[in-house]
Amino acid sequence: MISSQNKLPLTIRLCGPRGFCAGVDRAIQIVVLALKKYGAPVYVRHEIVHNRFVVEGLRSRGAVFIEELEEIPSGHKSRPVVFSAHGVPKSVPEDAEARELFYLDATCPLVSKVHKQAMRHNRQGRHVLLIGHAGHPEVIGTMGQLPDGAVTLVESEQHAATIVPVNTKELGFVTQTTLSVEDTAGIIRILSERFPQMHAPSAESICYATTNRQEAVKQAAPGADLFLIVGAPNSSNSMRLVEVAERAGAKRALLVQRANEIPWDEIADIALIGLSAGASAPEVLVDEIIDAFRQRFDVTVDLAITADETEEFPVMRDLRDTELTTADMAFVNGAG
């Protein structure tokens, strides 16, 4: 421990909004409510959100995480199974029904909106271009709303410049909700130039939380010696925040899951750091990192707030009659 007299001054520029969004809050709440109402185990297909701390916290309460429905024991058909916030292909609830499973769909409503936009394009006879990252659960879920061959994935500007869709005259696009706003705009610009008749979705696909967190990081990054993003390596929105921080002027940007991942021996000579968190990272981890800096530096926290988020997404009716304790709500809200 460094004595207070020997601590160097450090300013932490703390971004807002940061951390949990309404879709993540709703998904975690669904699992906690299901455990309260139906007891353990509650099965969860895929990580409910991409954060190890959250997953382990739910596991300790009785959630069992699986990748495929076939992993649920035959004697547990009556146990609830929750689909993650990222969304699932249509084949998954169909499989659940065929297996006579009781399922709760925690897909973020904004992801569901993208599904509907893609299906609308398809109904109107358009081939769908999906801008996103191959292999991401959200992309798999969106592509799985339509028949095979009805969607073409576009991952980059280079891909947009060379792709040859089956039908170049009747096209519509949607995007993954957690992409870089700037990167996506570049891809759309190229596609629009190549296919001027391409139809946009009826509403913006990139979600408000992604946009707000990126805008806050852009404002906070200039002049930062280091920018830390709290999040998981498999979290798309968290990884995009690292890229945004670097582009916006931070000398260095890093993704960390916990305070023990910070390279303390490499950052002794810093005066200003930026700090934000991806939409699936709980606030308790942000507090942990600030406390770790306070142990080593004389810290001043400056708030960099660019928006006030008031969105709330209600859980399904089946769970609305179940009450959560104060401790439950602290966990759901990322505070513990």
Residue pairs with C-beta under 8 A, 6 or more apart in sequence:
1 295
2 295
2 296
4 298
7 296
7 297
7 298
8 297
8 298
9 271
9 297
9 298
9 300
10 270
10 271
10 272
10 273
10 293
10 297
10 298
10 299
10 300
11 271
11 272
11 273
11 299
11 300
11 301
11 302
12 273
12 274
12 275
12 290
12 293
12 299
12 300
12 301
12 302
13 220
13 224
13 272
13 273
13 274
13 275
13 302
13 304
14 275
14 276
14 286
14 290
14 301
14 302
14 303
14 304
15 213
15 216
15 217
15 219
15 220
15 274
15 275
15 276
15 304
15 305
15 306
16 216
16 303
16 304
16 305
16 306
16 307
17 209
17 212
17 213
17 216
17 305
17 306
17 307
17 308
17 309
18 213
18 216
18 230
18 275
18 276
18 277
18 281
18 283
18 286
19 230
19 277
19 278
19 279
19 281
19 282
19 283
19 286
19 334
20 28
20 279
20 280
20 281
20 282
20 283
20 333
20 334
21 207
21 208
21 209
21 279
21 309
21 311
22 209
22 309
22 311
22 312
22 313
23 85
23 108
23 109
23 110
23 111
23 207
23 209
23 279
23 313
24 49
24 85
24 108
24 279
24 280
25 312
25 313
25 332
25 333
25 334
26 85
26 106
26 108
26 109
26 313
26 314
26 315
27 48
27 49
27 82
27 84
27 85
27 106
27 108
28 48
28 49
28 54
28 58
28 331
28 332
29 315
29 324
29 332
30 82
30 104
30 106
30 315
30 316
30 319
31 42
31 44
31 48
31 58
31 63
31 82
31 106
32 58
32 61
32 324
32 328
32 331
32 332
33 315
33 319
33 322
33 324
34 42
34 80
34 82
34 104
34 319
35 42
35 58
35 61
35 62
35 63
36 322
36 323
36 324
36 328
37 319
37 321
37 322
38 79
38 80
39 62
40 61
40 62
40 63
41 62
41 63
41 64
41 76
41 79
42 62
42 63
42 64
42 79
42 80
42 81
42 82
43 63
43 64
43 65
43 66
43 71
43 72
43 76
43 79
43 80
43 81
43 82
44 58
44 63
44 64
44 65
44 66
44 81
44 82
44 84
45 66
45 67
45 68
45 69
45 81
45 82
45 83
45 84
45 88
45 92
46 65
46 66
46 67
46 83
46 84
46 86
46 137
47 55
47 65
47 84
47 234
48 54
48 55
48 58
48 63
48 65
48 82
48 84
48 85
48 106
49 55
49 84
49 85
49 280
50 231
50 232
50 234
50 235
50 236
50 238
50 278
50 280
51 231
51 232
51 235
51 278
51 280
51 281
51 282
52 232
52 257
53 257
53 258
53 281
53 282
53 284
53 285
54 280
54 282
55 65
57 331
59 65
66 72
66 81
69 81
69 92
69 95
69 96
69 99
69 101
72 79
72 81
72 99
72 101
77 99
77 100
77 101
77 102
78 102
79 102
80 102
80 103
80 104
81 96
81 101
81 102
81 103
81 104
82 103
82 104
82 105
82 106
83 92
83 93
83 103
83 104
83 105
83 106
83 107
84 106
84 107
84 137
85 106
85 107
85 108
85 111
86 107
86 108
86 111
86 136
86 137
86 138
86 141
87 107
87 108
87 111
87 112
87 115
87 137
87 138
87 141
87 142
88 105
88 107
88 137
88 140
88 141
88 144
89 140
89 141
89 143
89 144
89 145
90 144
90 145
91 144
92 144
93 103
93 105
96 103
104 316
104 318
104 319
105 316
107 115
107 141
108 177
108 207
108 313
109 313
110 177
110 207
110 208
111 138
111 141
111 142
111 177
111 207
113 203
113 205
114 142
114 174
114 175
114 176
114 177
114 201
114 205
115 141
115 142
115 145
117 174
117 201
117 202
117 203
117 205
118 128
118 130
118 142
118 145
118 146
118 151
118 172
118 174
119 145
119 146
120 172
120 202
121 127
121 128
121 172
121 173
121 174
121 199
121 201
122 128
122 146
122 150
124 172
124 199
125 170
126 167
126 170
126 171
126 172
126 199
127 150
127 151
127 152
127 165
127 166
127 167
127 170
127 171
127 172
128 146
128 150
128 151
128 152
128 171
128 172
128 173
128 174
129 151
129 152
129 154
129 163
129 165
129 171
129 172
129 173
129 174
129 191
129 198
130 139
130 142
130 143
130 151
130 152
130 153
130 154
130 173
130 174
130 175
130 176
131 154
131 155
131 173
131 174
131 175
131 176
131 179
131 184
131 187
131 188
131 205
132 138
132 139
132 142
132 153
132 154
132 155
132 175
132 176
132 179
133 139
133 155
133 176
133 179
133 236
134 153
134 155
136 176
136 236
138 176
138 177
138 178
138 236
139 153
139 176
142 151
142 174
142 176
143 151
143 153
149 166
152 163
152 165
152 166
154 160
154 163
154 173
154 187
154 191
156 183
156 187
157 183
157 186
157 187
157 190
159 187
160 187
160 190
160 191
160 194
161 190
161 194
165 171
165 195
168 195
169 197
170 197
171 195
171 197
171 198
171 199
172 198
172 199
172 200
172 201
173 188
173 191
173 198
173 199
173 200
173 201
174 201
174 205
175 184
175 201
175 205
175 206
176 205
176 206
176 236
177 205
177 206
177 207
177 210
178 206
178 207
178 210
178 235
178 236
178 237
178 240
178 279
179 206
179 210
179 236
179 240
180 214
180 240
180 243
180 244
181 206
181 210
181 211
181 214
182 244
182 247
183 240
183 243
184 206
188 200
191 198
192 198
208 309
208 311
209 237
209 279
209 309
209 311
210 237
210 240
210 279
212 306
212 307
212 309
213 237
213 241
213 276
213 278
213 279
214 240
214 241
214 244
215 306
215 307
216 276
216 304
216 305
216 306
216 307
217 227
217 229
217 241
217 244
217 245
217 248
217 274
217 276
218 244
218 248
219 248
219 304
219 306
220 227
220 274
220 276
220 304
221 227
221 244
221 245
221 246
221 248
221 249
221 250
221 253
221 274
222 248
222 249
222 250
223 249
223 272
224 245
224 249
224 250
224 251
224 272
224 273
224 274
225 250
225 251
225 252
225 267
225 270
225 271
225 272
225 273
226 250
226 251
226 252
226 253
226 254
226 267
226 270
226 273
226 274
227 242
227 245
227 246
227 250
227 252
227 253
227 254
227 273
227 274
227 275
227 276
228 253
228 254
228 256
228 262
228 273
228 274
228 275
228 276
228 289
229 238
229 241
229 242
229 245
229 253
229 254
229 255
229 256
229 276
229 277
229 278
230 238
230 256
230 257
230 275
230 276
230 277
230 278
230 281
230 285
230 286
230 289
231 237
231 238
231 239
231 241
231 255
231 257
231 277
231 278
231 280
231 281
232 238
232 257
232 278
232 280
232 281
233 239
233 255
233 257
235 278
235 279
235 280
235 281
237 278
237 279
237 280
238 255
238 277
238 278
238 279
238 280
238 281
239 255
241 276
241 278
242 253
242 254
242 255
243 253
245 253
245 274
245 276
246 252
246 253
250 274
254 262
254 263
256 262
256 289
257 285
258 285
258 288
258 289
259 288
259 289
259 291
259 292
262 289
262 292
264 296
273 293
274 304
275 286
275 289
275 290
277 283
277 285
277 286
281 334
282 334
282 335
283 333
283 334
283 335
284 334
284 335
284 336
290 299
290 301
293 299
314 320
324 332
327 336
330 336
